[in-house]
Structure formats: C-alpha cells, structure tokens
C-alpha cells in the first residue's frame, strides 16, 4: 500500500492490461478511499486508442 495517503487523495492505478490495477483500485476502495481510478484496458489499450507510439 501507499504510505499514509489522505482518504480523498486522487489515486490512479494502471498496469499492462488493466486487470491487476483494477484489483488494487478495489482494494483501496475497500479501505475507504473515495477518489480511486483504474486505467481501463491498461497501458495496452492506451497505446492502441490514444498513443500508438507507446
């Protein structure tokens, strides 16, 4: 876990395909964090849809 973030801190998780980062996002939500996001589809989707140079 991240050391001592505020419960309303913006947390954005990402991984290659989005599955592992989704699990981490859910874990933080279960611990009371309210501003948690996951990059859906991960870096792979980002590179296909937004920036093919990645």
ChimeraX attribute file (.defattr): number of C-alpha atoms within 10 A of each C-alpha:
attribute: neighborCount
match mode: 1-to-1
recipient: residues
	/A:1	7
	/A:2	6
	/A:3	5
	/A:4	6
	/A:5	11
	/A:6	11
	/A:7	15
	/A:8	11
	/A:9	11
	/A:10	12
	/A:11	16
	/A:12	14
	/A:13	17
	/A:14	19
	/A:15	16
	/A:16	14
	/A:17	16
	/A:18	18
	/A:19	16
	/A:20	14
	/A:21	21
	/A:22	22
	/A:23	13
	/A:24	18
	/A:25	22
	/A:26	14
	/A:27	14
	/A:28	19
	/A:29	15
	/A:30	10
	/A:31	10
	/A:32	12
	/A:33	18
	/A:34	15
	/A:35	15
	/A:36	20
	/A:37	18
	/A:38	20
	/A:39	19
	/A:40	17
	/A:41	18
	/A:42	19
	/A:43	18
	/A:44	17
	/A:45	16
	/A:46	16
	/A:47	13
	/A:48	12
	/A:49	9
	/A:50	11
	/A:51	11
	/A:52	10
	/A:53	6
	/A:54	9
